[in-house]
Amino acid sequence: MEYIIKNKKQEAEGIVSLFLKRSDGQKLDYKAGQYLVAKPLGSELRSKAFTISSSPKEDLVCLTIKVKSGTSLALTKLNLGDKIVANGPFGHFYPENNSDELVMIAGGIGVTPFYSVIKDRLQNKQSGKMTLFYSNKTSVETAFAQELNKISTENTDFKVVHNLTQEKPNDETRELGRLSINSVKKHLGDLKNKQYYLCGSIQFVNDIWKMLKEVGVEESVIFTEAMF
């Protein structure tokens, strides 16, 4: 399927969002947390998976991309009106049970599926508390920071905790250093009756999975997705 770039936004240092509309004018049917496999139209580069950061109710499909090399770099260099080709949506990274509290733990660009899920659940007025632990090196590399803080301020069922590993925090929403189990317990209290969704680099996801397992969180309530 071909898509036209209708808008482009710098979300953070090295992170760009592309807002897309299908060339045939139809609205893409997808679920929050899914991804598209995309590349510039006519490019000989290999297609790559990018999580959809918009919610299904939004008019445009948004792919939020960390600028690296190859396909991701080529996509972020495109201009308004340029086209991409994408297959999908694919994947399932969304909580089925709304009764348990949802705990999302993101490393860097791993926040993209959670941003979609958070907006989708609030727009659909789904019950259940949500907590997002969001780890980045610095504040300038933190995508959606203002938007997430605003959502947290306006919704009592959602809380965001920023972890900055290379920058001293300047407000109460941020904590210094790598995410620890003590920080998780401080903000969640009891770790039971919750679903844990982890997304980030392979190393980040593995480390957090092990950390949760070591304190008795059941493997059946831990769901993971790694970014490459």
N, C-alpha and C positions, 0 to 999 in steps of 0.2 A: 504494500500500500504506500502511495506517495503522500507526503505531508509538506505543507508550505510553512515556512517560518514567519509567524505573524508578529512576534516580539522577542526580544533578547534582553537578558538582565544579568548584571554581575552581582551574584549573591554574596560572595566573600572573595578573599584573595585566592585566585586559582580555581574558582568555582563559578560556572556560568549556567544559567537556565535558558532553554529554548522553548518558546511557547508555540505550539503547532496546531494547524488545522488540516484535516484531511482534504486532499485535492478534489475529492468527489463531493465535498460539502456535508457528508454524513458525520454524525457524532460517533466517536469510538466508544464501544461498550466494553468496560473493563471494571475490575475490582481494585479497591485500594490495596497497595502493596505489590501490585504486579509490575512487569517490566516489558519493554520493547527491545527488539534486536535491530539496531539501526546503523546506517552509514549515509554519507552524502550521496544524492542521486547521481549515478554515472561513475562513481568512484570505484577504483579497483581494489581499494582497501577492504579488509574483512569486516563484516558487520560485528557489532559488539553490543552486549546487553547493557541497558540503562534503565534504572528504576523510574517509574512515573511518580513525580512528586506532587502533581495536582490531585484533586479528589474527583471522583466520577461525576459530580454535579457541576464542576467547572466547565466553561464553554471550550477552553483550549486545553490540549494535552501538554503537560510540561515535563520535559526531561532536564534534570539538573545534573550537570556533568563536571567532574573534576578534570581540569586541563592537564593532561600528561603528554602523550605522544600519539602517533598513529591516528586511529579513528576518532578518539575523543578530541584530539587537537584539531583535526580537520572539521569536525562538526562545530566546534566553538568559533572557528574562523569564518563560518558562513554568515551571510548578511540577510536582512529582512527580505522576504520574497524568494529566497533560495529554497530548494527542495531537498528533502531527505527521503530515503526509502526505508520502511520499517516493517518487520513482521511481529505479530503478537496481537493481543497481550498474552504473556506467559506467566507461570508461577502461581504459588499460593502462599502468601505470608501474611495471613490475616486471622485474628482470633475468632473462633466459632462460638465460644461460650462467653456471653456478655455478663454473666453473673460474677465472675472472678475479677479481681483487680488486675489491670494490665500494666506490666512493667516493661518498658522499652529501654534498651541499653545500646547506644549508638557510638561508634567511633568515626569521626570525620564525616565523609560522604555517605556513610552508612545510615545517616539520619533520613535519607530521602523516602524510603518506604513508610517510615514512622510519621513523617510530615503529612503524607497522604492519608494514612490511617487515622491520625488525630483529627484532621479536618472532616473526614468522612463520618466518623462516629459522632462528632459534635453536630454536624449538619443534620444527621439522621436522628438526633436526640436519643442516642443509645445510652443506656444506663451503665454504670461501672466506672470506678476511678481509674485514672491513667497517670503514670509517672514516667517521665523521660529523663534518663541519665545520659548526658551528651558530652562526650570527651573530644577535646581538640587541643592542639598545641597552644594557640593564642586566640584572642577574641577576633582578630581580623580574618582568621581562617574559619570562623564559625558561621556557617550558612543558616539563614532563617532565624538568627538570634532575636532580632526585634519582634518578628512575627510570633515566635514561640513565647516570648515573655509577655506579649500582649494577650495571647490566648490564655496563658496561665493567670493573668490578672483578671480577666473577664469570666473565667470559668473555674468554679470551685472544685470540679471533678478532675482538673488537669494541673499537674505540677511539673516544672522543668528544673533540673539541677545541672548546671554547667560545670564540667571539670576541665581546668586548663593546666596542662603539664609544663608549659614553659613561660607562664605569665602570672604575675601576682594578681589575684582577683580584686576588683574594685567595688563590688556590691555583694549583697547577701545571696544572690542567685548563683554565684560562682564559687567554686572551691579549688584550691591549689593541689596539683599533683594528680597521679593516676587514680582512677576509680578504685576504691577499696571496699571490702565487705563491711567495714565499720561505717562508711558513708552510706552504703545501701541500707543498713540496719537503722541508721539515724533517721533517715527519711521515710522508711517503710514501716519500721517497727517489726511486727511479726512477718516472717517471710512466707508463711503458709497461705493457702487459698488465693494464690496469685499465678498468673501466667507470665513467663519471662520470654521476651523476644530480643535476640541479640543480632546486631548487624554492624559490620565493619570489615577491616582486613582479616585475613585468616588467623593471624597471630592474635589480634584483639579478641576475636570471637572465641578462640580456643582458651585464652587466658580467663575470660569472664565465665565461660562454661565451667572450667575447672574450679574457679572460685566459688561459684554457686553450689556445685556438687559437694565441695569440701565442707560446706556448712549445712548439708542435708536437704538441699532443694532436690526434689525428685526429677529425674531425667525426663519423665513424661510431660512435664510442664515447662520445659526449656526448648525453645524453637530458635533455629539459627539460619542465618543467610550471610555468606561471605562476599565481599566485593573484591574484584580482581583488577 
